[in-house]
């Protein structure tokens, strides 16, 4: 047998309508065309699918077998059509995000919460980009957005600016360096530096300050949570360098101070890297917009 979707819709419509005339009206075809379609299907099956002598017209045992198939298959087909329609119109899709900035988890969650309310049919997932090479994954379509502070010149990839921030030195108020108006690379000699547990190449304090100056702190202590870093710093267990917005956002009441790095201060930018072909997706544009709104709130 060569069964088409229209055959399944026909069997279901006749069963629900109880006759050819009403079913033809539902299917928007003539009764003659519908009758011809039923005869062709019965010829293929070699059995009668309807008991025509009954009123309302009802299915035979073989017809009920076909109806059960229709009730299984048609909802799946309709769901697939709706999904494809959502993809065409940009109402649904996939948004897998890789984050190269460890502190950005705290910034991104409010953005995604607002995004979820507007785009409930978009599949959102977060992968810590520090655990793998995020940019190659973006180009291979394994992820869809990379949050990064290091824009690169990559074919087919666009970096949308989100916001600027300043990496700042954080120390206990009683620490000797707290008396300085700004902190230079040499000031880290002899200090215990408390950082997030990521490769030093991805930390601003190393990539922008200590690395170029070839300065090593006395020790490095890695801590997962920002609040714990600030607790240790306030207890004079070490010093740290954190984005200024992170220090402002974590409402931690303790005795620590912040100072700029170098006399001029360091400035860094945060970007959303996407494939250029995906920029036309409405939900992608909205993600960048929401990220910008959250950035302004953090900087207020």
Secondary structure, 3 states (H helix, E strand, C coil): CCCCHHHHHHHHHHHHHCCHHHHHHHHCCCHHHHHHHHHHHHHHHCCCCEECCCCCCEECHHHHHHHHHHHHHHHHHHHHHHHHHHHHHCCCEEEEEEECCCCHHHHHHHHHHHHHHHCCCEEEEEEEHHHCCHHHHHHCCCCCEEEECCCCCCCCEEEEEEEEECEEEEEECCCHHHHCCEECHHHHCCCEEEECCCCHHHCHHHHHHHHHHCCCCCEEEECCCHHHHHHHHHCCCCEEEEEHHHHHHCCCCCCEEEEEECCCCCCEEEEEEEEHHHCCCHHHHHHHHHHHHHHHHHHC
